[in-house]
């Protein structure tokens, strides 16, 4: 595994200086899922000294657990047994009465039920605008991680969630989706051609309307969190400035102002919660839509390891000072493996298969992140019933309860 995953020895925290979460947006309770070990997050000091004092009384989020533990062995055993049963494709329109069209996204299969959308999060893994692999349990992890964050962020923005009838499924209100992804960044990093580090290293100093100072290094904390929106083009997404968003009619000025404010507040809150759990939320993306009554809703996913970068906080500073990559628990090392073994942007032939060790490690890291953030144990699914049958049954039952 050592040749595939980055070394796991992270830096002492150059802890991001985060504003207090912004609770100024009204809460509209759109759903209630069981709360995994719900608790209120207390305010903590964001200074380095306070972070170090906190670490004296609280173990950092368990690098030992991440690298080598009984829990990891248990989960890896289940992952190995499930590798041939990944949920790579669904066809609920053939098995659930009342479901109409199917839209296949990179990760989610979305079905129209008439009044609602049924979103199934699969185990497909995407990067570079391509499907790279199928990761055991990934769909369940992403869906349950998002549901946890949707519930925790209702004080910032309403969301489109109606119910979650299955571990892999969210039923949501229909929205007119804004054709803009709101990417929020707190650090200068990334490995793709469109990443902030790549464009900065190529000399760009004004990106999506943000003026960037000279002299920044890779993985350095930005002077302030920034928005770098992109259009939701077919392939690939295209960076765009706030003025261009309004000029092109993608959003009105009022819509952009509201959504950008919410996106920054969500990110600040996400950083705050992550740091309390020993992690740094580095960057993420949000999507928003407009409901039939004109209300703006947060949609898609929130702060998952697919849509976000997470670093281990207590080792960040030391590794940054030594010019080492921060220790991550997201999909970055999968991206790097493919970049080392092919050109994922230009190779039109089938890409090489990701090594099984890497696939299992990524699955474990996604579960580790879920358990670290939610402070609850990930429920490994039963293999007694085929997953597609289980989802079909639960979706049918969930939709009938809404009529």
Rosetta blueprint (number, residue, H / E / L):
1 X L
2 X L
3 X L
4 X L
5 X L
6 X L
7 X L
8 X L
9 X L
10 X L
11 X L
12 X E
13 X L
14 X L
15 X L
16 X L
17 X L
18 X L
19 X L
20 X L
21 X L
22 X L
23 X L
24 X L
25 X L
26 X L
27 X L
28 X L
29 X L
30 X L
31 X L
32 X L
33 X L
34 X L
35 X L
36 X L
37 X L
38 X L
39 X L
40 X L
41 X L
42 X L
43 X L
44 X L
45 X L
46 X L
47 X L
48 X H
49 X H
50 X H
51 X H
52 X H
53 X H
54 X H
55 X H
56 X H
57 X H
58 X L
59 X L
60 X L
61 X L
62 X L
63 X H
64 X H
65 X H
66 X H
67 X H
68 X L
69 X L
70 X H
71 X H
72 X H
73 X H
74 X H
75 X H
76 X H
77 X H
78 X H
79 X H
80 X H
81 X H
82 X H
83 X H
84 X H
85 X H
86 X L
87 X L
88 X L
89 X L
90 X L
91 X L
92 X H
93 X H
94 X H
95 X L
96 X L
97 X L
98 X L
99 X L
100 X L
101 X L
102 X E
103 X E
104 X E
105 X L
106 X L
107 X L
108 X E
109 X E
110 X E
111 X E
112 X E
113 X L
114 X L
115 X L
116 X E
117 X E
118 X E
119 X E
120 X E
121 X E
122 X L
123 X L
124 X E
125 X E
126 X E
127 X E
128 X L
129 X L
130 X E
131 X E
132 X E
133 X E
134 X E
135 X L
136 X L
137 X L
138 X H
139 X H
140 X H
141 X H
142 X H
143 X H
144 X H
145 X H
146 X H
147 X H
148 X H
149 X H
150 X H
151 X H
152 X H
153 X L
154 X L
155 X L
156 X L
157 X L
158 X L
159 X E
160 X L
161 X E
162 X E
163 X E
164 X E
165 X E
166 X E
167 X L
168 X L
169 X E
170 X E
171 X E
172 X E
173 X E
174 X L
175 X L
176 X E
177 X E
178 X L
179 X L
180 X E
181 X E
182 X E
183 X E
184 X E
185 X E
186 X E
187 X E
188 X L
189 X L
190 X L
191 X L
192 X L
193 X L
194 X L
195 X L
196 X H
197 X H
198 X H
199 X H
200 X H
201 X H
202 X L
203 X L
204 X L
205 X L
206 X E
207 X E
208 X L
209 X L
210 X E
211 X E
212 X L
213 X L
214 X L
215 X L
216 X L
217 X L
218 X L
219 X L
220 X L
221 X E
222 X E
223 X E
224 X E
225 X E
226 X E
227 X E
228 X L
229 X L
230 X E
231 X E
232 X L
233 X L
234 X L
235 X L
236 X L
237 X L
238 X E
239 X E
240 X L
241 X L
242 X H
243 X H
244 X H
245 X H
246 X H
247 X H
248 X L
249 X L
250 X L
251 X L
252 X L
253 X H
254 X H
255 X H
256 X H
257 X H
258 X H
259 X H
260 X H
261 X H
262 X H
263 X H
264 X H
265 X H
266 X H
267 X H
268 X H
269 X H
270 X H
271 X H
272 X H
273 X H
274 X H
275 X H
276 X H
277 X L
278 X L
279 X E
280 X E
281 X E
282 X E
283 X E
284 X E
285 X E
286 X E
287 X E
288 X E
289 X E
290 X E
291 X L
292 X L
293 X L
294 X L
295 X L
296 X E
297 X E
298 X E
299 X E
300 X L
301 X L
302 X L
303 X L
304 X L
305 X L
306 X L
307 X L
308 X E
309 X E
310 X E
311 X E
312 X E
313 X L
314 X L
315 X L
316 X H
317 X H
318 X H
319 X H
320 X H
321 X H
322 X L
323 X L
324 X L
325 X L
326 X L
327 X L
328 X E
329 X L
330 X L
331 X L
332 X H
333 X H
334 X H
335 X H
336 X H
337 X H
338 X H
339 X H
340 X H
341 X H
342 X L
343 X L
344 X L
345 X L
346 X L
347 X L
348 X L
349 X L
350 X L
351 X L
352 X L
353 X L
354 X L
355 X L
356 X H
357 X H
358 X H
359 X H
360 X H
361 X H
362 X H
363 X H
364 X H
365 X H
366 X H
367 X H
368 X H
369 X H
370 X H
371 X H
372 X H
373 X H
374 X H
375 X L
376 X L
377 X L
378 X L
379 X L
380 X L
381 X L
382 X L
383 X L
384 X L
385 X L
386 X L
387 X H
388 X H
389 X H
390 X H
391 X H
392 X H
393 X H
394 X H
395 X H
396 X H
397 X H
398 X H
399 X H
400 X H
401 X L
402 X L
403 X L
